[in-house]
Amino acid sequence: MDSEVLLRFQEAENVEDLRKLYSKLAVPQIRPKLCFLTYLVILPLYICFGGLVFWATDFRSSQKAQLRFDQFCFEEKYAIITLLKEHSDSVYNIFNYSRQKIDAIVNAIDKMEICHRKGVSDFRPKTFDPYNSIIFSYSVLTSTGYGDVHPFTVTGQILTIIYAVFGIPLNIAFTADFGELITKAISAITEYFRLLCNKGDQREGNKAQQLSQEVLFIIVSFVTTVYVNFLTIVVLVRITDLEEI
C-alpha cells in the first residue's frame, strides 16, 4: 500500500468515508472480472451480428459463383459426349476401328482430362449460408483468415472492412484482459500455495481464504473459456467431415 493510500485512510473520519474509499480502491480489482464477463456476451453477439450481415449481402452471389463453378465443364463435356456417340454407332469390334476413330476417342479423353484439371485447380466456392457466414465473421474478428470463404459483392467487401475496423480492436482488448486474468491467476495460485505453507499464521490463513475465492473464479473462467473454444473446434470439425461425406 503506497503513501497516498495511507494518507487517504488517515484522513477518513468515519466508517462511511472508509467505505467510500474502499469502494474506489476495489474498482480496479473488480474491473478485469467484469470486462471478461462482458466480453463473453459481447463477442458472440458481435460475431452472430456479422454472420447475419454477410449472409444477407453475399448469400445469393456466392450461390451464383458456386453454380458457375459446377457448370464450368458442362459445355465441354457435352461436346465430348456427342463426339463419342457419333463414333459409338459403328463400334462392334476393336478390330473394326479405323485409325481416325481411335485418334478421335483419344483426343476426346485428353480434352476431358484437361478440362478436369482446370476444374480442380481452384477450390469450389462456398455459399454464405448461416454457418459459413458466422465462420467468416469469426475469422475477420480474430484476423486468422479462412481462404475458401470470401465476399463476392462490393457491399460485402466494404462491410468486411468496417466490421474489421471495430471488431479487431474489440478482440485485442479481450485478449489483453484475458492475458491479464491469466497473469493474475498464476500470481494468485502461487500466493495461495505460499500461504498454505505458512498456514500457522492466522492472519495469513484469513488472507488465503479470501484469495481462494478469487482463485476459484479465475480457474472457473479459464476452464470455461477453454472448454467453449474446444467444443467449438470439435463441432466445426464434425460439420466439415459431414460436408466432405
SULMO-V393395 format. One record per pair of residues at least 6 apart in sequence whose C-alpha atoms are under 6 Angstrom apart, sorted by the first residue. I is the first residue (numbers start at 1). J is the second residue. Records with the same first field share a line. If there is no record, write none. Layout:
BEGIN
I: J ; J
END
This chain:
BEGIN
12: 18
47: 137 ; 138
50: 137
51: 133 ; 134 ; 137
54: 133
55: 128 ; 133
57: 156
59: 127 ; 128
62: 127
63: 127
66: 125
80: 108
139: 145
141: 167 ; 168
151: 157
185: 218
192: 208
199: 205
END
